[in-house]
Amino acid sequence: MKIDNHNTDELRDISPSYDPWDPIVSLREFGRHVLTSVEMTVTNLCNMRCEHCAVGDSLVLKEPEQIPLSLMLKSLDQVENLRTISITGGEPTFRRQTVDEVIVPLLQYAKSRGIRSQINSNLTLDYERYEKLLPYLDVMHISFNYTSERDFHEVGFARSGHPVNAETAYRMYNKMMENARRLSEAGMFISAESMINYRTHEKLPEIHRLIVEMGCRRHEVHPMYAADFAEGLPVLPLADMRRAIHSLLDDRDPDLWMLFGTLPFFACNGNGEDAELLRRLRKEPNVTVRNDPDGRNRVNVNMFTGDVYVTDFAAIPAFGNVKEAKLDDIFAKWRDDHPLNRKVNCHCDAVGCCGPNLLVADMYYKDIDFKSRTAITL
């Protein structure tokens, strides 16, 4: 096990001035995209069925055996420039055994190697599962798109296939709120993500206030793209999305870090309203815009098959397997040879932009060649 990648004493704090998941950081360091982040899907079990879930089609009631943890650790060890790992699902903490035998060892590995870690969780289970992660975890990422227990019930179980008792959902909502507060007080960095979609675009300031009350350290805001499990949901017009972001910026707590990601607005659009919004995002204190890591500096590994994907949802087929190749080599093949990557592999350093991800390009810019465009100085 390597521990010399980064000295833990020299790690920079995660902050608006340093987001190690953003591919622009490694792009500027190495001059091209390199693999610095690995996401692992450790479960396909979940106690919710959210209507916006990108991986809902892969959720199951019973799972097969995982690949050996030793194989995953070996694969991580071989990534030369690894800076971050992410753990996702399903609900990663659904089974205590997964917490004890997979998640904690992965986080211990990350800690020993001096790399940052994140888990994506709904925080609705017993506090003790999350308490075990406190000594090791850097970021607890939760999804939060609600203004009330009723919202949680409607959104969180929209795709359950059977009625879910309101009281059960309300208890889970309150448990999530309680866990977030307790973990925040215990020192955990909680980043609450809200989707901009047809349900939330007029409620974001109210959602933001609840996130502040929970003690979260960051509010992430991402447009919802109708993909895979969520492909039937309405597409929000860009004008509504712009208004939603401006409204949130007007009413936000300026002391809380706000991170916007996968935005469909670009400095090369030539659109005055887009330029105005991007200019505001650049000037607002404690506000950052993250480029999408998927396929740029990050890959996802399915811990049941060893298959490697560009994202944690499998709209794009696997392009390698950790049983057969090193992650650096698999990533290089994607970066250098895959036609889908060539389609969106552009960047403009002057405005810190790595171009659109595949979902954004497909939904809003189907026939646009971003490589032929020039950014307007903001």
MIDREN-492971 format. One record per residue (C-alpha): x, y, z. Coordinates in steps of 0.001 Angstrom, whole numbers, plus 500000, padded with zeros to 6 digits. Example, Ala and Ser with C-alpha at 12.3 -4.5 7.8 and 13.67 -1.06 7.14 Angstrom:
<pts>
512300495500507800;513670498940507140;
</pts>
This chain:
<pts>
500000500000500000;501480503324498948;501361506186501426;503716508593499700;501318510183497212;500542513139499478;501734513800502987;498650514104505174;500235517000507079;500476518984503833;496901518496502640;495127521719501804;491769522313503408;488783521730501149;487407525218500601;486113527580497903;489739528168496919;490550524445496669;488173521777495389;490244518656494599;487336517013492758;487280519749490104;489157518533486989;490424522046486269;492814521617489229;494603518594487784;494300519905484215;496258522988485185;498816520907487052;499450518263484377;498502520087481175;495909517475480251;493258515410481954;494674512622484114;492966510218486484;492983511752489958;489607510566491274;487966507147491567;484348506578492522;483204503164493733;479672501798493696;479605499640496824;475914498715496855;472800498604494703;470517498479497757;468597501525498933;465786502313501351;464433505059499063;463306505354495442;463789509027494581;462173510269491420;465362512023490265;467699509078490974;470202508534488161;470928504927489198;467386503789490002;467410501198487225;470292499373488909;468746499183492393;467995495649493582;466574493789496579;469432491264496821;473044491619495765;475717489250494445;479182488974495960;481573491866495502;485004491689493968;487680491224496663;488435494423498536;492121493615498109;491691493874494332;490070497293494658;492789498533496988;495443497244494585;493741499098491733;493667502297493752;497292501805494715;498228501708491031;496647505091490264;499707507304490122;498063510666490795;495101509692492965;493789512681494929;490191511777495806;487864508814496169;484070508770496313;481800506018497618;478298505716496254;475369503352495747;472411502812496272;472673503820499887;476256502909500866;475390502446504545;472307500286503910;474057497222505360;476203497492508484;478458494811507030;479223497053504048;480116499878506428;482450497725508505;484035495553505817;484168497859502781;483561501535503533;485690501946506665;488689500108505125;488439502241501978;488352505409504065;491263504194506184;493206503564502990;492442507063501759;493496508567505071;496764506625505102;497580507661501557;496708511306502133;493836511539499680;490395513065500153;487226511012500500;483500511494500004;480412509351500576;477019509888498965;474315509024501516;470719509876502398;471547509951506155;468203508338507077;469573505346508999;470815505029512581;473406507575513671;475974504952514696;476613503927511085;477735507441510226;479543508020513511;481984505256512527;483078507378509576;483934510503511566;487665509741512049;488286509193508342;485744510884506075;486348514267504453;482936514982502870;479508513530503581;477425514313500506;473651514210500902;470787514934498544;468391517554499884;465507518762497728;462809519328500309;460996522070502181;458964519707504368;458231516117505363;455604516037502634;458136516980499963;460415514208501193;457591511667501003;456584512684497481;460085512934496030;461859510192497959;459381507421497214;457968508494493862;459390505388492173;458860502826494940;456236500861492993;454033500557496066;452521502980498592;454859504106501360;453219505138504608;453502508884505190;454449508437508848;457328506160507857;458625508746505385;458209511560507917;460289509630510486;463043509145507912;463008512845507037;463340513869510658;466063511265511203;468013512709508285;467698516220509721;468736515031513185;471702513046511855;472888516005509794;472785518307512803;474544515832515115;477246514973512606;477811518635511781;478203519408515489;480672516511515745;482801518110513023;481731516287509879;481848518271506646;478346517800505196;477666518981501672;473955519053500824;473120518862497135;469908520272495672;468717519583492148;467278522375490033;464197520789488502;460513521306487906;459759520729491620;462508522803493208;463295525741490944;460979528105492834;461806526678496292;465605526880496373;465873529752498899;463644527853501339;465623524638500790;468815526618501358;467581527911504733;466978524349505957;470460523327504825;471931526202506825;469865525154509874;471269521599509650;474780523004510021;475981521867506599;479317523281505464;478376523511501794;475298523737499594;475758522117496191;473350523006493416;473133520995490206;470594521061487400;468725517787487067;469244516098483734;466598513596482745;468732510478482302;468169506734482735;465812506144485689;464728509810485637;464461510169481871;460697510761481967;460885513889484127;460209517322482587;463185519266481246;463446522694482859;463858525528480324;467170527357480570;465397530647481338;463751529086484420;467089527669485491;468780531052485271;466004532686487292;466255529960489939;469991530510490379;469626534298490594;466850533892493165;468987531595495279;471960533954495104;469711536833496183;468518535028499324;471459532824500314;473514532918503481;476747534571502263;478804532728504881;477953529284503488;479977527898500587;477764527400497553;479027525070494853;477282524968491484;478001522046489175;477204520725485678;475675524059484683;474507524336481055;475815527909480765;479132528662479092;481246531737478465;481436530800474782;477652530858474300;477472534474473175;474275534824475186;474040538015477253;471922536443479990;474329533529480316;477281535925480517;475519537981483190;474863534891485319;478392533530484925;479832536947485777;477777537033488943;478804533511489927;482472534471489521;482143537593491671;479947536316494513;481917535509497690;481935531849498786;480473530743495439;482244528329493095;481382526527489880;482724522978489596;483461521309486293;482058517800486053;484740515251487063;483105512293485282;485252511196482366;487675514079482891;489583513162486018;487253510500487464;485950507036486656;483458504813488479;484200501208489444;481342498774490013;482403496762493066;480324493757492005;481716493257488523;484904495320488440;483574497154485379;484767500723484869;482395503457483717;482646507144482961;479824507817485431;478067505960488234;475063505452485966;475664503147483045;474168505070480113;477579504619478499;478782501001478464;481758499938480556;485074500562478856;487314498340480964;487574496150484054;489906496313487051;490441492554486838;492144492994483477;493811496402483393;495117499287485450;492757502197486010;495296504664484608;495472502653481373;491689502306481128;491280506039481645;493955506896479068;492163504773476482;488913506631477176;490619510027477089;492643509459473945;490533507115471814;486830507200472676;484704509164470169;482264510320472869;485088511896474825;486507513592471731;483088515188471230;483239517190474489;486940517227475363;487571520956475312;488575523529477874;489211527241478274;491647528059481054;490852531772481026;487375531131482439;488204527872484255;485884525830482034;486263522199480968;483328522315478557;479984520503478770;479589516984480051;477854514460477817;474428514928479428;474526518702479018;475744518492475434;473060515969474519;470195517836476201;470902521448475259;473690521530472660;473229518553470343;474703520086467195;477238522430468771;480977521935468294;482426523466471456;485963523052470178;485276525663467518;484016528266469984;485836531007471873;484993532174475374;483862535722475981;485865537308478787;483600537615481806;
</pts>
